[in-house]
Amino acid sequence: MGWAASCVTAQRLRHSTSAFESGERHTVGFPEPVPLRAAAGGPNGLFLDIAHLFAIVEEERVRFRPPWRVTTRMYEYRLLDHDHKELLVYHWQPGPEFPGPDHPHLHVSAALDAQVDAVTRRGIDLDKLHVATGPVSLAAVIRMLIEEFRIAPQRRDWRETLERAETAIGNSPR
């Protein structure tokens, strides 16, 4: 995760603990939203916030493979404006301890003006909806920020770094 985040910020992710015990839940994230820089230079008014809950799970020992793996239990990747209003929020918060649906989804701070018949229009508030997605990695969000929102990469090797991060979790998009 830290590899991916380093592509858009020098701020380091903080871990909930330094002792990684098998079976226990751990969190990683920023202590507060971090500002993002514009590709043209200087601040661009957008902020990124990350919360990721994971567990270390022991597995049967297999030759040439460690006896454990890291598994995601929850994620929340938020793109915020200057006033820290949510613009986009990718969630996966399964289980009874989290409100909302168990499937991965997106909140968009926008409204649609939909033509529902020949004379009627209807507003649809996307920020109130849970727009279904598949699992979304932090690397995919960082790639979107750089390529679509023109956030300045903080590493020259950002493409390779994001590809490495995706490959490490077995989720390479390419």
Contacts in CASP RR format, 6 or more apart in sequence:
PFRMAT RR
TARGET T0000
AUTHOR 0000-0000-0000
METHOD contacts of the structure
MODEL  1
MGWAASCVTAQRLRHSTSAFESGERHTVGFPEPVPLRAAAGGPNGLFLDI
AHLFAIVEEERVRFRPPWRVTTRMYEYRLLDHDHKELLVYHWQPGPEFPG
PDHPHLHVSAALDAQVDAVTRRGIDLDKLHVATGPVSLAAVIRMLIEEFR
IAPQRRDWRETLERAETAIGNSPR
1 13 0 8 1.000
1 28 0 8 1.000
1 50 0 8 1.000
1 52 0 8 1.000
1 138 0 8 1.000
1 165 0 8 1.000
2 12 0 8 1.000
2 13 0 8 1.000
2 165 0 8 1.000
3 139 0 8 1.000
3 161 0 8 1.000
3 162 0 8 1.000
3 164 0 8 1.000
3 165 0 8 1.000
3 168 0 8 1.000
4 137 0 8 1.000
4 138 0 8 1.000
4 139 0 8 1.000
4 142 0 8 1.000
4 161 0 8 1.000
4 162 0 8 1.000
4 165 0 8 1.000
5 11 0 8 1.000
5 12 0 8 1.000
5 13 0 8 1.000
5 48 0 8 1.000
5 50 0 8 1.000
5 138 0 8 1.000
5 142 0 8 1.000
6 154 0 8 1.000
6 155 0 8 1.000
6 161 0 8 1.000
7 142 0 8 1.000
7 146 0 8 1.000
7 153 0 8 1.000
7 154 0 8 1.000
7 155 0 8 1.000
7 158 0 8 1.000
7 161 0 8 1.000
7 162 0 8 1.000
8 36 0 8 1.000
8 37 0 8 1.000
8 48 0 8 1.000
8 142 0 8 1.000
8 145 0 8 1.000
8 146 0 8 1.000
8 151 0 8 1.000
8 152 0 8 1.000
8 153 0 8 1.000
8 154 0 8 1.000
9 34 0 8 1.000
9 35 0 8 1.000
9 36 0 8 1.000
9 48 0 8 1.000
9 154 0 8 1.000
10 154 0 8 1.000
11 30 0 8 1.000
11 34 0 8 1.000
13 28 0 8 1.000
13 29 0 8 1.000
13 30 0 8 1.000
13 50 0 8 1.000
14 28 0 8 1.000
14 29 0 8 1.000
14 30 0 8 1.000
14 31 0 8 1.000
15 26 0 8 1.000
15 27 0 8 1.000
15 28 0 8 1.000
16 26 0 8 1.000
16 27 0 8 1.000
16 28 0 8 1.000
17 26 0 8 1.000
20 26 0 8 1.000
20 56 0 8 1.000
21 56 0 8 1.000
22 56 0 8 1.000
22 57 0 8 1.000
22 58 0 8 1.000
22 68 0 8 1.000
23 55 0 8 1.000
23 56 0 8 1.000
23 57 0 8 1.000
23 58 0 8 1.000
24 55 0 8 1.000
24 56 0 8 1.000
25 53 0 8 1.000
25 54 0 8 1.000
25 55 0 8 1.000
25 73 0 8 1.000
26 53 0 8 1.000
26 54 0 8 1.000
26 55 0 8 1.000
26 56 0 8 1.000
27 51 0 8 1.000
27 52 0 8 1.000
27 53 0 8 1.000
27 54 0 8 1.000
28 50 0 8 1.000
28 52 0 8 1.000
28 54 0 8 1.000
29 50 0 8 1.000
29 51 0 8 1.000
29 52 0 8 1.000
30 48 0 8 1.000
30 49 0 8 1.000
30 50 0 8 1.000
32 49 0 8 1.000
33 47 0 8 1.000
33 48 0 8 1.000
33 49 0 8 1.000
33 78 0 8 1.000
33 80 0 8 1.000
33 84 0 8 1.000
34 47 0 8 1.000
34 48 0 8 1.000
34 49 0 8 1.000
35 43 0 8 1.000
35 45 0 8 1.000
35 46 0 8 1.000
35 47 0 8 1.000
36 43 0 8 1.000
36 44 0 8 1.000
36 45 0 8 1.000
36 46 0 8 1.000
36 47 0 8 1.000
36 48 0 8 1.000
36 145 0 8 1.000
36 149 0 8 1.000
36 151 0 8 1.000
36 152 0 8 1.000
37 43 0 8 1.000
37 44 0 8 1.000
37 151 0 8 1.000
37 152 0 8 1.000
37 154 0 8 1.000
38 44 0 8 1.000
38 150 0 8 1.000
38 151 0 8 1.000
38 152 0 8 1.000
39 150 0 8 1.000
39 151 0 8 1.000
39 152 0 8 1.000
40 150 0 8 1.000
40 152 0 8 1.000
41 152 0 8 1.000
42 152 0 8 1.000
44 149 0 8 1.000
44 150 0 8 1.000
44 151 0 8 1.000
45 81 0 8 1.000
45 82 0 8 1.000
46 79 0 8 1.000
46 80 0 8 1.000
46 81 0 8 1.000
46 82 0 8 1.000
46 87 0 8 1.000
46 145 0 8 1.000
46 149 0 8 1.000
46 151 0 8 1.000
47 79 0 8 1.000
47 80 0 8 1.000
47 81 0 8 1.000
47 82 0 8 1.000
47 84 0 8 1.000
48 77 0 8 1.000
48 78 0 8 1.000
48 79 0 8 1.000
48 80 0 8 1.000
48 145 0 8 1.000
49 76 0 8 1.000
49 77 0 8 1.000
49 78 0 8 1.000
49 80 0 8 1.000
50 76 0 8 1.000
50 77 0 8 1.000
50 78 0 8 1.000
50 138 0 8 1.000
51 74 0 8 1.000
51 75 0 8 1.000
51 76 0 8 1.000
52 72 0 8 1.000
52 74 0 8 1.000
52 75 0 8 1.000
52 76 0 8 1.000
52 138 0 8 1.000
53 72 0 8 1.000
53 73 0 8 1.000
53 74 0 8 1.000
53 75 0 8 1.000
54 70 0 8 1.000
54 71 0 8 1.000
54 72 0 8 1.000
54 73 0 8 1.000
55 70 0 8 1.000
55 71 0 8 1.000
55 73 0 8 1.000
56 68 0 8 1.000
56 69 0 8 1.000
56 70 0 8 1.000
56 71 0 8 1.000
57 68 0 8 1.000
57 69 0 8 1.000
57 70 0 8 1.000
57 71 0 8 1.000
58 67 0 8 1.000
58 68 0 8 1.000
59 67 0 8 1.000
59 68 0 8 1.000
59 69 0 8 1.000
60 67 0 8 1.000
61 67 0 8 1.000
72 92 0 8 1.000
72 135 0 8 1.000
73 94 0 8 1.000
74 92 0 8 1.000
74 93 0 8 1.000
74 94 0 8 1.000
74 98 0 8 1.000
75 90 0 8 1.000
75 91 0 8 1.000
75 92 0 8 1.000
75 136 0 8 1.000
75 138 0 8 1.000
76 89 0 8 1.000
76 90 0 8 1.000
76 91 0 8 1.000
76 93 0 8 1.000
77 89 0 8 1.000
77 90 0 8 1.000
77 136 0 8 1.000
77 138 0 8 1.000
77 141 0 8 1.000
78 86 0 8 1.000
78 88 0 8 1.000
78 89 0 8 1.000
78 90 0 8 1.000
79 86 0 8 1.000
79 87 0 8 1.000
79 88 0 8 1.000
79 89 0 8 1.000
79 141 0 8 1.000
79 145 0 8 1.000
79 149 0 8 1.000
80 86 0 8 1.000
80 87 0 8 1.000
81 87 0 8 1.000
85 109 0 8 1.000
86 107 0 8 1.000
86 109 0 8 1.000
86 127 0 8 1.000
87 108 0 8 1.000
87 109 0 8 1.000
88 106 0 8 1.000
88 107 0 8 1.000
88 108 0 8 1.000
88 109 0 8 1.000
89 106 0 8 1.000
89 107 0 8 1.000
90 104 0 8 1.000
90 105 0 8 1.000
90 106 0 8 1.000
90 133 0 8 1.000
90 136 0 8 1.000
90 141 0 8 1.000
91 104 0 8 1.000
91 105 0 8 1.000
91 106 0 8 1.000
91 107 0 8 1.000
91 130 0 8 1.000
92 103 0 8 1.000
92 104 0 8 1.000
92 105 0 8 1.000
92 135 0 8 1.000
92 136 0 8 1.000
93 99 0 8 1.000
93 100 0 8 1.000
93 102 0 8 1.000
94 102 0 8 1.000
94 103 0 8 1.000
95 102 0 8 1.000
100 130 0 8 1.000
101 130 0 8 1.000
103 130 0 8 1.000
103 132 0 8 1.000
103 134 0 8 1.000
104 132 0 8 1.000
104 133 0 8 1.000
104 134 0 8 1.000
104 135 0 8 1.000
104 136 0 8 1.000
105 130 0 8 1.000
105 131 0 8 1.000
105 132 0 8 1.000
105 133 0 8 1.000
106 130 0 8 1.000
106 131 0 8 1.000
106 132 0 8 1.000
106 133 0 8 1.000
106 136 0 8 1.000
107 126 0 8 1.000
107 127 0 8 1.000
107 129 0 8 1.000
107 130 0 8 1.000
107 131 0 8 1.000
108 126 0 8 1.000
108 127 0 8 1.000
108 129 0 8 1.000
108 131 0 8 1.000
109 126 0 8 1.000
109 127 0 8 1.000
110 126 0 8 1.000
110 127 0 8 1.000
111 123 0 8 1.000
111 124 0 8 1.000
111 125 0 8 1.000
111 126 0 8 1.000
111 127 0 8 1.000
112 123 0 8 1.000
112 124 0 8 1.000
112 126 0 8 1.000
113 121 0 8 1.000
113 122 0 8 1.000
113 123 0 8 1.000
114 121 0 8 1.000
114 122 0 8 1.000
114 123 0 8 1.000
114 124 0 8 1.000
115 121 0 8 1.000
116 122 0 8 1.000
135 171 0 8 1.000
137 165 0 8 1.000
137 166 0 8 1.000
137 169 0 8 1.000
137 171 0 8 1.000
138 165 0 8 1.000
139 162 0 8 1.000
139 163 0 8 1.000
139 165 0 8 1.000
139 166 0 8 1.000
139 171 0 8 1.000
140 166 0 8 1.000
140 171 0 8 1.000
140 173 0 8 1.000
142 158 0 8 1.000
142 162 0 8 1.000
143 162 0 8 1.000
143 173 0 8 1.000
145 151 0 8 1.000
146 152 0 8 1.000
146 153 0 8 1.000
146 158 0 8 1.000
155 161 0 8 1.000
163 172 0 8 1.000
163 174 0 8 1.000
166 172 0 8 1.000
166 173 0 8 1.000
END
